[in-house]
Every structure is written in C-alpha cells, then in structure tokens.
Amino acid sequence: MGAGTPATALLAANGVPFTLHEYELEPLSGVDQHRGERIAYGDAAAAALGISPERLYKTLVLAIEGAQEPRTLFALAVVPSSGELSEKAVAAALHAKRAALADAESVRRVTGYVPGGVSPLGSKRPLPLLLDDGASAHATIVVSAGQRGRSIELSPADLLRVGGGVMAPIGVTR
C-alpha cells in the first residue's frame, strides 16, 4: 500500500482502529462520474471492495448559507453511496438557510482533497461533519481515505469522535 493520507494519519495519531482498503479504478473507468452518475460509481466501488453499497459512504462538501453567519461556510455530509443527500435536511441540521453542493474548486480549497476522493477526516480546515443516522445500523462503514481508490473501514462512532461530527437524518433512500 502507498503512503498514508491526512485521514489515515489522523486516525493513527488518535489510536483509532481502521482497515485501509484499496481497489483498482480501471474496472470503474467506464462509469460516468458526472454529478448525476455518482450512484453508479458508488455501486461499482462497493462491488470492487466486496461490500454492500449500504455500507459504503460518500462524502459530499456543501456550501452552507447560515442564518447566524453572513458569509458562506462549508460542511461535510456523509451518506450511503446507495442513497441521495437531502440538502434541506443538511440545512436544517446546521440551523442554516440553505445548503448546496460546493463547486469543485471550493472542494479542493477547503478540504485539500480532489472531488471523488474526499475523506470526512483530515480536511485542510476544520469543517462541520454530519453523518447520516442510518450509519448506526452498521458495526463498521467504509469511507474515502482521501484518495481515489483508497477507503477506510471504521466504526461510525469512531468517525464521529475523531471528526467532531454528529449524526443527523440527512440521507434519502432511493
């Protein structure tokens, strides 16, 4: 396995048990990775990892317009790859006016990760972290390690503890 990522370094520094999984992107290269096709990519990644899509979680960066904050902020939302994100639910959980997916440049700037490889841990700057409450049904979930083709398996409780996050009903099952 290659060098660590900020996410794996953070977990190691905090003594959090995790399993690093790597998978080849080549079999996935035929999957369209545009916004409307992320689910197909998640299904293919879950198959490559040998896990159910319900245990593979994607991390989305959202631009947040808050009622108490005059400027736009950002947050991380972690939802199953087999589902969708409710931007309204994210806004409600953060007591904000609106939440919308951030553009690619903002994703790179605030997290240090490239779109498609955003980890919920180890961002360049601290960001609010919301984990879909459906994660509580699993002993472990799999999230990005911060690099395409690398994922981390850990307990939802450890993800929230190290990431300083909270659970919220932010996912929509399809």
Biotite code that builds the C-alpha atoms (Angstrom):
import biotite.structure as struc

atoms = struc.array([
    struc.Atom([0.000, 0.000, 0.000], chain_id="A", res_id=1, res_name="MET", atom_name="CA", element="C"),
    struc.Atom([1.120, 3.506, -0.755], chain_id="A", res_id=2, res_name="GLY", atom_name="CA", element="C"),
    struc.Atom([1.799, 6.424, 1.558], chain_id="A", res_id=3, res_name="ALA", atom_name="CA", element="C"),
    struc.Atom([-0.789, 7.482, 4.072], chain_id="A", res_id=4, res_name="GLY", atom_name="CA", element="C"),
    struc.Atom([-3.278, 10.305, 3.684], chain_id="A", res_id=5, res_name="THR", atom_name="CA", element="C"),
    struc.Atom([-4.220, 13.074, 6.130], chain_id="A", res_id=6, res_name="PRO", atom_name="CA", element="C"),
    struc.Atom([-7.240, 10.935, 7.087], chain_id="A", res_id=7, res_name="ALA", atom_name="CA", element="C"),
    struc.Atom([-5.219, 7.809, 7.891], chain_id="A", res_id=8, res_name="THR", atom_name="CA", element="C"),
    struc.Atom([-2.602, 9.901, 9.726], chain_id="A", res_id=9, res_name="ALA", atom_name="CA", element="C"),
    struc.Atom([-5.349, 11.461, 11.874], chain_id="A", res_id=10, res_name="LEU", atom_name="CA", element="C"),
    struc.Atom([-6.791, 8.046, 12.737], chain_id="A", res_id=11, res_name="LEU", atom_name="CA", element="C"),
    struc.Atom([-3.354, 6.634, 13.582], chain_id="A", res_id=12, res_name="ALA", atom_name="CA", element="C"),
    struc.Atom([-2.490, 9.672, 15.740], chain_id="A", res_id=13, res_name="ALA", atom_name="CA", element="C"),
    struc.Atom([-5.715, 9.142, 17.695], chain_id="A", res_id=14, res_name="ASN", atom_name="CA", element="C"),
    struc.Atom([-5.195, 5.394, 18.113], chain_id="A", res_id=15, res_name="GLY", atom_name="CA", element="C"),
    struc.Atom([-8.384, 4.606, 16.179], chain_id="A", res_id=16, res_name="VAL", atom_name="CA", element="C"),
    struc.Atom([-8.611, 1.097, 14.726], chain_id="A", res_id=17, res_name="PRO", atom_name="CA", element="C"),
    struc.Atom([-9.339, 1.096, 10.996], chain_id="A", res_id=18, res_name="PHE", atom_name="CA", element="C"),
    struc.Atom([-8.781, -1.037, 7.940], chain_id="A", res_id=19, res_name="THR", atom_name="CA", element="C"),
    struc.Atom([-7.420, 0.507, 4.765], chain_id="A", res_id=20, res_name="LEU", atom_name="CA", element="C"),
    struc.Atom([-8.886, -0.931, 1.559], chain_id="A", res_id=21, res_name="HIS", atom_name="CA", element="C"),
    struc.Atom([-7.535, -0.313, -1.911], chain_id="A", res_id=22, res_name="GLU", atom_name="CA", element="C"),
    struc.Atom([-9.242, -1.091, -5.181], chain_id="A", res_id=23, res_name="TYR", atom_name="CA", element="C"),
    struc.Atom([-8.453, -0.608, -8.824], chain_id="A", res_id=24, res_name="GLU", atom_name="CA", element="C"),
    struc.Atom([-10.137, 2.248, -10.611], chain_id="A", res_id=25, res_name="LEU", atom_name="CA", element="C"),
    struc.Atom([-9.583, 0.650, -14.026], chain_id="A", res_id=26, res_name="GLU", atom_name="CA", element="C"),
    struc.Atom([-12.718, -1.531, -13.904], chain_id="A", res_id=27, res_name="PRO", atom_name="CA", element="C"),
    struc.Atom([-14.625, 1.603, -12.922], chain_id="A", res_id=28, res_name="LEU", atom_name="CA", element="C"),
    struc.Atom([-13.284, 3.812, -15.702], chain_id="A", res_id=29, res_name="SER", atom_name="CA", element="C"),
    struc.Atom([-16.310, 3.133, -17.917], chain_id="A", res_id=30, res_name="GLY", atom_name="CA", element="C"),
    struc.Atom([-18.652, 4.561, -15.290], chain_id="A", res_id=31, res_name="VAL", atom_name="CA", element="C"),
    struc.Atom([-19.634, 8.156, -15.953], chain_id="A", res_id=32, res_name="ASP", atom_name="CA", element="C"),
    struc.Atom([-18.557, 10.230, -12.946], chain_id="A", res_id=33, res_name="GLN", atom_name="CA", element="C"),
    struc.Atom([-20.674, 13.311, -13.617], chain_id="A", res_id=34, res_name="HIS", atom_name="CA", element="C"),
    struc.Atom([-22.889, 14.545, -10.792], chain_id="A", res_id=35, res_name="ARG", atom_name="CA", element="C"),
    struc.Atom([-25.942, 12.567, -11.898], chain_id="A", res_id=36, res_name="GLY", atom_name="CA", element="C"),
    struc.Atom([-23.995, 9.305, -12.106], chain_id="A", res_id=37, res_name="GLU", atom_name="CA", element="C"),
    struc.Atom([-22.287, 9.200, -8.701], chain_id="A", res_id=38, res_name="ARG", atom_name="CA", element="C"),
    struc.Atom([-24.550, 6.383, -7.564], chain_id="A", res_id=39, res_name="ILE", atom_name="CA", element="C"),
    struc.Atom([-23.354, 4.082, -10.357], chain_id="A", res_id=40, res_name="ALA", atom_name="CA", element="C"),
    struc.Atom([-19.768, 4.845, -9.338], chain_id="A", res_id=41, res_name="TYR", atom_name="CA", element="C"),
    struc.Atom([-20.592, 4.024, -5.707], chain_id="A", res_id=42, res_name="GLY", atom_name="CA", element="C"),
    struc.Atom([-22.194, 0.713, -6.678], chain_id="A", res_id=43, res_name="ASP", atom_name="CA", element="C"),
    struc.Atom([-19.145, -0.200, -8.773], chain_id="A", res_id=44, res_name="ALA", atom_name="CA", element="C"),
    struc.Atom([-16.747, 0.810, -5.973], chain_id="A", res_id=45, res_name="ALA", atom_name="CA", element="C"),
    struc.Atom([-18.742, -1.238, -3.434], chain_id="A", res_id=46, res_name="ALA", atom_name="CA", element="C"),
    struc.Atom([-18.573, -4.252, -5.762], chain_id="A", res_id=47, res_name="ALA", atom_name="CA", element="C"),
    struc.Atom([-14.804, -3.786, -6.170], chain_id="A", res_id=48, res_name="ALA", atom_name="CA", element="C"),
    struc.Atom([-14.465, -3.658, -2.368], chain_id="A", res_id=49, res_name="LEU", atom_name="CA", element="C"),
    struc.Atom([-16.731, -6.678, -1.893], chain_id="A", res_id=50, res_name="GLY", atom_name="CA", element="C"),
    struc.Atom([-19.169, -4.846, 0.411], chain_id="A", res_id=51, res_name="ILE", atom_name="CA", element="C"),
    struc.Atom([-22.827, -3.863, 0.182], chain_id="A", res_id=52, res_name="SER", atom_name="CA", element="C"),
    struc.Atom([-23.470, -0.346, -1.182], chain_id="A", res_id=53, res_name="PRO", atom_name="CA", element="C"),
    struc.Atom([-25.364, 0.408, 2.057], chain_id="A", res_id=54, res_name="GLU", atom_name="CA", element="C"),
    struc.Atom([-22.037, 0.228, 3.980], chain_id="A", res_id=55, res_name="ARG", atom_name="CA", element="C"),
    struc.Atom([-20.078, 2.380, 1.507], chain_id="A", res_id=56, res_name="LEU", atom_name="CA", element="C"),
    struc.Atom([-20.486, 6.050, 2.355], chain_id="A", res_id=57, res_name="TYR", atom_name="CA", element="C"),
    struc.Atom([-19.688, 9.029, 0.132], chain_id="A", res_id=58, res_name="LYS", atom_name="CA", element="C"),
    struc.Atom([-18.517, 12.367, 1.479], chain_id="A", res_id=59, res_name="THR", atom_name="CA", element="C"),
    struc.Atom([-20.033, 15.476, -0.069], chain_id="A", res_id=60, res_name="LEU", atom_name="CA", element="C"),
    struc.Atom([-18.903, 19.042, 0.521], chain_id="A", res_id=61, res_name="VAL", atom_name="CA", element="C"),
    struc.Atom([-21.703, 21.557, 0.871], chain_id="A", res_id=62, res_name="LEU", atom_name="CA", element="C"),
    struc.Atom([-21.748, 25.322, 0.747], chain_id="A", res_id=63, res_name="ALA", atom_name="CA", element="C"),
    struc.Atom([-23.834, 26.490, 3.696], chain_id="A", res_id=64, res_name="ILE", atom_name="CA", element="C"),
    struc.Atom([-25.635, 29.807, 3.941], chain_id="A", res_id=65, res_name="GLU", atom_name="CA", element="C"),
    struc.Atom([-26.324, 30.240, 7.634], chain_id="A", res_id=66, res_name="GLY", atom_name="CA", element="C"),
    struc.Atom([-28.882, 32.372, 9.377], chain_id="A", res_id=67, res_name="ALA", atom_name="CA", element="C"),
    struc.Atom([-26.348, 33.479, 12.005], chain_id="A", res_id=68, res_name="GLN", atom_name="CA", element="C"),
    struc.Atom([-23.373, 33.679, 9.646], chain_id="A", res_id=69, res_name="GLU", atom_name="CA", element="C"),
    struc.Atom([-23.404, 36.350, 6.903], chain_id="A", res_id=70, res_name="PRO", atom_name="CA", element="C"),
    struc.Atom([-20.867, 34.535, 4.717], chain_id="A", res_id=71, res_name="ARG", atom_name="CA", element="C"),
    struc.Atom([-20.981, 31.163, 3.051], chain_id="A", res_id=72, res_name="THR", atom_name="CA", element="C"),
    struc.Atom([-19.420, 28.326, 5.051], chain_id="A", res_id=73, res_name="LEU", atom_name="CA", element="C"),
    struc.Atom([-18.789, 24.719, 4.174], chain_id="A", res_id=74, res_name="PHE", atom_name="CA", element="C"),
    struc.Atom([-19.701, 21.403, 5.758], chain_id="A", res_id=75, res_name="ALA", atom_name="CA", element="C"),
    struc.Atom([-19.163, 17.706, 5.112], chain_id="A", res_id=76, res_name="LEU", atom_name="CA", element="C"),
    struc.Atom([-22.119, 15.375, 4.663], chain_id="A", res_id=77, res_name="ALA", atom_name="CA", element="C"),
    struc.Atom([-21.530, 11.620, 4.730], chain_id="A", res_id=78, res_name="VAL", atom_name="CA", element="C"),
    struc.Atom([-24.311, 9.490, 3.228], chain_id="A", res_id=79, res_name="VAL", atom_name="CA", element="C"),
    struc.Atom([-24.591, 5.942, 1.856], chain_id="A", res_id=80, res_name="PRO", atom_name="CA", element="C"),
    struc.Atom([-23.450, 5.571, -1.743], chain_id="A", res_id=81, res_name="SER", atom_name="CA", element="C"),
    struc.Atom([-26.728, 3.706, -2.283], chain_id="A", res_id=82, res_name="SER", atom_name="CA", element="C"),
    struc.Atom([-28.769, 6.801, -1.438], chain_id="A", res_id=83, res_name="GLY", atom_name="CA", element="C"),
    struc.Atom([-29.083, 10.509, -2.027], chain_id="A", res_id=84, res_name="GLU", atom_name="CA", element="C"),
    struc.Atom([-28.406, 13.575, 0.091], chain_id="A", res_id=85, res_name="LEU", atom_name="CA", element="C"),
    struc.Atom([-31.174, 15.889, 1.277], chain_id="A", res_id=86, res_name="SER", atom_name="CA", element="C"),
    struc.Atom([-29.730, 19.403, 1.092], chain_id="A", res_id=87, res_name="GLU", atom_name="CA", element="C"),
    struc.Atom([-32.762, 20.672, 3.025], chain_id="A", res_id=88, res_name="LYS", atom_name="CA", element="C"),
    struc.Atom([-32.057, 18.203, 5.838], chain_id="A", res_id=89, res_name="ALA", atom_name="CA", element="C"),
    struc.Atom([-28.416, 19.329, 5.971], chain_id="A", res_id=90, res_name="VAL", atom_name="CA", element="C"),
    struc.Atom([-29.504, 22.975, 6.225], chain_id="A", res_id=91, res_name="ALA", atom_name="CA", element="C"),
    struc.Atom([-31.969, 22.079, 8.992], chain_id="A", res_id=92, res_name="ALA", atom_name="CA", element="C"),
    struc.Atom([-29.355, 20.065, 10.928], chain_id="A", res_id=93, res_name="ALA", atom_name="CA", element="C"),
    struc.Atom([-26.938, 23.007, 10.771], chain_id="A", res_id=94, res_name="LEU", atom_name="CA", element="C"),
    struc.Atom([-29.642, 25.620, 11.531], chain_id="A", res_id=95, res_name="HIS", atom_name="CA", element="C"),
    struc.Atom([-28.854, 27.277, 8.210], chain_id="A", res_id=96, res_name="ALA", atom_name="CA", element="C"),
    struc.Atom([-30.929, 28.894, 5.493], chain_id="A", res_id=97, res_name="LYS", atom_name="CA", element="C"),
    struc.Atom([-29.614, 26.777, 2.623], chain_id="A", res_id=98, res_name="ARG", atom_name="CA", element="C"),
    struc.Atom([-27.157, 24.032, 1.727], chain_id="A", res_id=99, res_name="ALA", atom_name="CA", element="C"),
    struc.Atom([-25.972, 23.203, -1.782], chain_id="A", res_id=100, res_name="ALA", atom_name="CA", element="C"),
    struc.Atom([-23.215, 21.053, -3.235], chain_id="A", res_id=101, res_name="LEU", atom_name="CA", element="C"),
    struc.Atom([-19.960, 23.001, -3.408], chain_id="A", res_id=102, res_name="ALA", atom_name="CA", element="C"),
    struc.Atom([-18.164, 23.520, -6.702], chain_id="A", res_id=103, res_name="ASP", atom_name="CA", element="C"),
    struc.Atom([-15.001, 21.515, -7.440], chain_id="A", res_id=104, res_name="ALA", atom_name="CA", element="C"),
    struc.Atom([-12.623, 24.415, -6.761], chain_id="A", res_id=105, res_name="GLU", atom_name="CA", element="C"),
    struc.Atom([-14.177, 25.060, -3.339], chain_id="A", res_id=106, res_name="SER", atom_name="CA", element="C"),
    struc.Atom([-13.933, 21.341, -2.540], chain_id="A", res_id=107, res_name="VAL", atom_name="CA", element="C"),
    struc.Atom([-10.187, 21.368, -3.282], chain_id="A", res_id=108, res_name="ARG", atom_name="CA", element="C"),
    struc.Atom([-9.595, 24.638, -1.431], chain_id="A", res_id=109, res_name="ARG", atom_name="CA", element="C"),
    struc.Atom([-11.371, 23.766, 1.842], chain_id="A", res_id=110, res_name="VAL", atom_name="CA", element="C"),
    struc.Atom([-10.564, 20.056, 2.082], chain_id="A", res_id=111, res_name="THR", atom_name="CA", element="C"),
    struc.Atom([-7.261, 19.607, 0.252], chain_id="A", res_id=112, res_name="GLY", atom_name="CA", element="C"),
    struc.Atom([-8.819, 16.600, -1.467], chain_id="A", res_id=113, res_name="TYR", atom_name="CA", element="C"),
    struc.Atom([-9.908, 16.174, -5.071], chain_id="A", res_id=114, res_name="VAL", atom_name="CA", element="C"),
    struc.Atom([-13.588, 15.604, -5.876], chain_id="A", res_id=115, res_name="PRO", atom_name="CA", element="C"),
    struc.Atom([-14.226, 11.867, -5.918], chain_id="A", res_id=116, res_name="GLY", atom_name="CA", element="C"),
    struc.Atom([-11.592, 11.357, -3.212], chain_id="A", res_id=117, res_name="GLY", atom_name="CA", element="C"),
    struc.Atom([-12.869, 13.493, -0.332], chain_id="A", res_id=118, res_name="VAL", atom_name="CA", element="C"),
    struc.Atom([-12.487, 11.944, 3.091], chain_id="A", res_id=119, res_name="SER", atom_name="CA", element="C"),
    struc.Atom([-14.651, 13.017, 6.016], chain_id="A", res_id=120, res_name="PRO", atom_name="CA", element="C"),
    struc.Atom([-11.407, 13.201, 8.023], chain_id="A", res_id=121, res_name="LEU", atom_name="CA", element="C"),
    struc.Atom([-8.235, 15.255, 7.664], chain_id="A", res_id=122, res_name="GLY", atom_name="CA", element="C"),
    struc.Atom([-9.532, 18.290, 5.752], chain_id="A", res_id=123, res_name="SER", atom_name="CA", element="C"),
    struc.Atom([-7.240, 21.296, 5.383], chain_id="A", res_id=124, res_name="LYS", atom_name="CA", element="C"),
    struc.Atom([-9.559, 23.285, 7.596], chain_id="A", res_id=125, res_name="ARG", atom_name="CA", element="C"),
    struc.Atom([-11.975, 22.021, 10.246], chain_id="A", res_id=126, res_name="PRO", atom_name="CA", element="C"),
    struc.Atom([-15.474, 21.601, 8.828], chain_id="A", res_id=127, res_name="LEU", atom_name="CA", element="C"),
    struc.Atom([-18.773, 20.631, 10.451], chain_id="A", res_id=128, res_name="PRO", atom_name="CA", element="C"),
    struc.Atom([-19.361, 16.910, 9.851], chain_id="A", res_id=129, res_name="LEU", atom_name="CA", element="C"),
    struc.Atom([-22.783, 15.299, 9.520], chain_id="A", res_id=130, res_name="LEU", atom_name="CA", element="C"),
    struc.Atom([-23.111, 11.516, 9.228], chain_id="A", res_id=131, res_name="LEU", atom_name="CA", element="C"),
    struc.Atom([-26.425, 10.083, 8.051], chain_id="A", res_id=132, res_name="ASP", atom_name="CA", element="C"),
    struc.Atom([-28.151, 8.445, 11.016], chain_id="A", res_id=133, res_name="ASP", atom_name="CA", element="C"),
    struc.Atom([-28.573, 5.201, 9.030], chain_id="A", res_id=134, res_name="GLY", atom_name="CA", element="C"),
    struc.Atom([-24.883, 4.521, 9.759], chain_id="A", res_id=135, res_name="ALA", atom_name="CA", element="C"),
    struc.Atom([-25.860, 3.475, 13.277], chain_id="A", res_id=136, res_name="SER", atom_name="CA", element="C"),
    struc.Atom([-27.246, 0.238, 11.801], chain_id="A", res_id=137, res_name="ALA", atom_name="CA", element="C"),
    struc.Atom([-23.711, -0.900, 10.875], chain_id="A", res_id=138, res_name="HIS", atom_name="CA", element="C"),
    struc.Atom([-20.820, -2.008, 13.088], chain_id="A", res_id=139, res_name="ALA", atom_name="CA", element="C"),
    struc.Atom([-18.451, -0.501, 10.511], chain_id="A", res_id=140, res_name="THR", atom_name="CA", element="C"),
    struc.Atom([-18.823, 1.689, 7.447], chain_id="A", res_id=141, res_name="ILE", atom_name="CA", element="C"),
    struc.Atom([-16.408, 2.411, 4.606], chain_id="A", res_id=142, res_name="VAL", atom_name="CA", element="C"),
    struc.Atom([-15.480, 5.991, 3.668], chain_id="A", res_id=143, res_name="VAL", atom_name="CA", element="C"),
    struc.Atom([-12.867, 7.537, 1.413], chain_id="A", res_id=144, res_name="SER", atom_name="CA", element="C"),
    struc.Atom([-9.326, 7.599, 2.739], chain_id="A", res_id=145, res_name="ALA", atom_name="CA", element="C"),
    struc.Atom([-8.784, 10.853, 0.867], chain_id="A", res_id=146, res_name="GLY", atom_name="CA", element="C"),
    struc.Atom([-7.551, 9.380, -2.376], chain_id="A", res_id=147, res_name="GLN", atom_name="CA", element="C"),
    struc.Atom([-9.417, 7.773, -5.243], chain_id="A", res_id=148, res_name="ARG", atom_name="CA", element="C"),
    struc.Atom([-9.191, 4.004, -4.966], chain_id="A", res_id=149, res_name="GLY", atom_name="CA", element="C"),
    struc.Atom([-8.451, 4.017, -1.214], chain_id="A", res_id=150, res_name="ARG", atom_name="CA", element="C"),
    struc.Atom([-11.070, 3.620, 1.504], chain_id="A", res_id=151, res_name="SER", atom_name="CA", element="C"),
    struc.Atom([-11.124, 3.364, 5.285], chain_id="A", res_id=152, res_name="ILE", atom_name="CA", element="C"),
    struc.Atom([-13.332, 0.968, 7.224], chain_id="A", res_id=153, res_name="GLU", atom_name="CA", element="C"),
    struc.Atom([-14.133, 2.093, 10.768], chain_id="A", res_id=154, res_name="LEU", atom_name="CA", element="C"),
    struc.Atom([-16.984, 2.316, 13.236], chain_id="A", res_id=155, res_name="SER", atom_name="CA", element="C"),
    struc.Atom([-19.455, 5.182, 12.843], chain_id="A", res_id=156, res_name="PRO", atom_name="CA", element="C"),
    struc.Atom([-18.765, 6.163, 16.477], chain_id="A", res_id=157, res_name="ALA", atom_name="CA", element="C"),
    struc.Atom([-15.017, 6.479, 15.814], chain_id="A", res_id=158, res_name="ASP", atom_name="CA", element="C"),
    struc.Atom([-15.673, 8.545, 12.676], chain_id="A", res_id=159, res_name="LEU", atom_name="CA", element="C"),
    struc.Atom([-17.844, 10.956, 14.657], chain_id="A", res_id=160, res_name="LEU", atom_name="CA", element="C"),
    struc.Atom([-15.441, 11.125, 17.607], chain_id="A", res_id=161, res_name="ARG", atom_name="CA", element="C"),
    struc.Atom([-12.326, 11.841, 15.538], chain_id="A", res_id=162, res_name="VAL", atom_name="CA", element="C"),
    struc.Atom([-14.147, 14.040, 13.025], chain_id="A", res_id=163, res_name="GLY", atom_name="CA", element="C"),
    struc.Atom([-16.026, 16.002, 15.673], chain_id="A", res_id=164, res_name="GLY", atom_name="CA", element="C"),
    struc.Atom([-19.283, 15.198, 13.915], chain_id="A", res_id=165, res_name="GLY", atom_name="CA", element="C"),
    struc.Atom([-22.873, 14.380, 14.705], chain_id="A", res_id=166, res_name="VAL", atom_name="CA", element="C"),
    struc.Atom([-25.468, 12.002, 13.298], chain_id="A", res_id=167, res_name="MET", atom_name="CA", element="C"),
    struc.Atom([-28.442, 13.501, 11.516], chain_id="A", res_id=168, res_name="ALA", atom_name="CA", element="C"),
    struc.Atom([-31.188, 12.265, 9.173], chain_id="A", res_id=169, res_name="PRO", atom_name="CA", element="C"),
    struc.Atom([-29.617, 13.729, 6.008], chain_id="A", res_id=170, res_name="ILE", atom_name="CA", element="C"),
    struc.Atom([-29.940, 10.823, 3.574], chain_id="A", res_id=171, res_name="GLY", atom_name="CA", element="C"),
    struc.Atom([-32.758, 9.849, 1.279], chain_id="A", res_id=172, res_name="VAL", atom_name="CA", element="C"),
    struc.Atom([-33.087, 6.207, 0.273], chain_id="A", res_id=173, res_name="THR", atom_name="CA", element="C"),
    struc.Atom([-33.696, 5.587, -3.394], chain_id="A", res_id=174, res_name="ARG", atom_name="CA", element="C"),
])
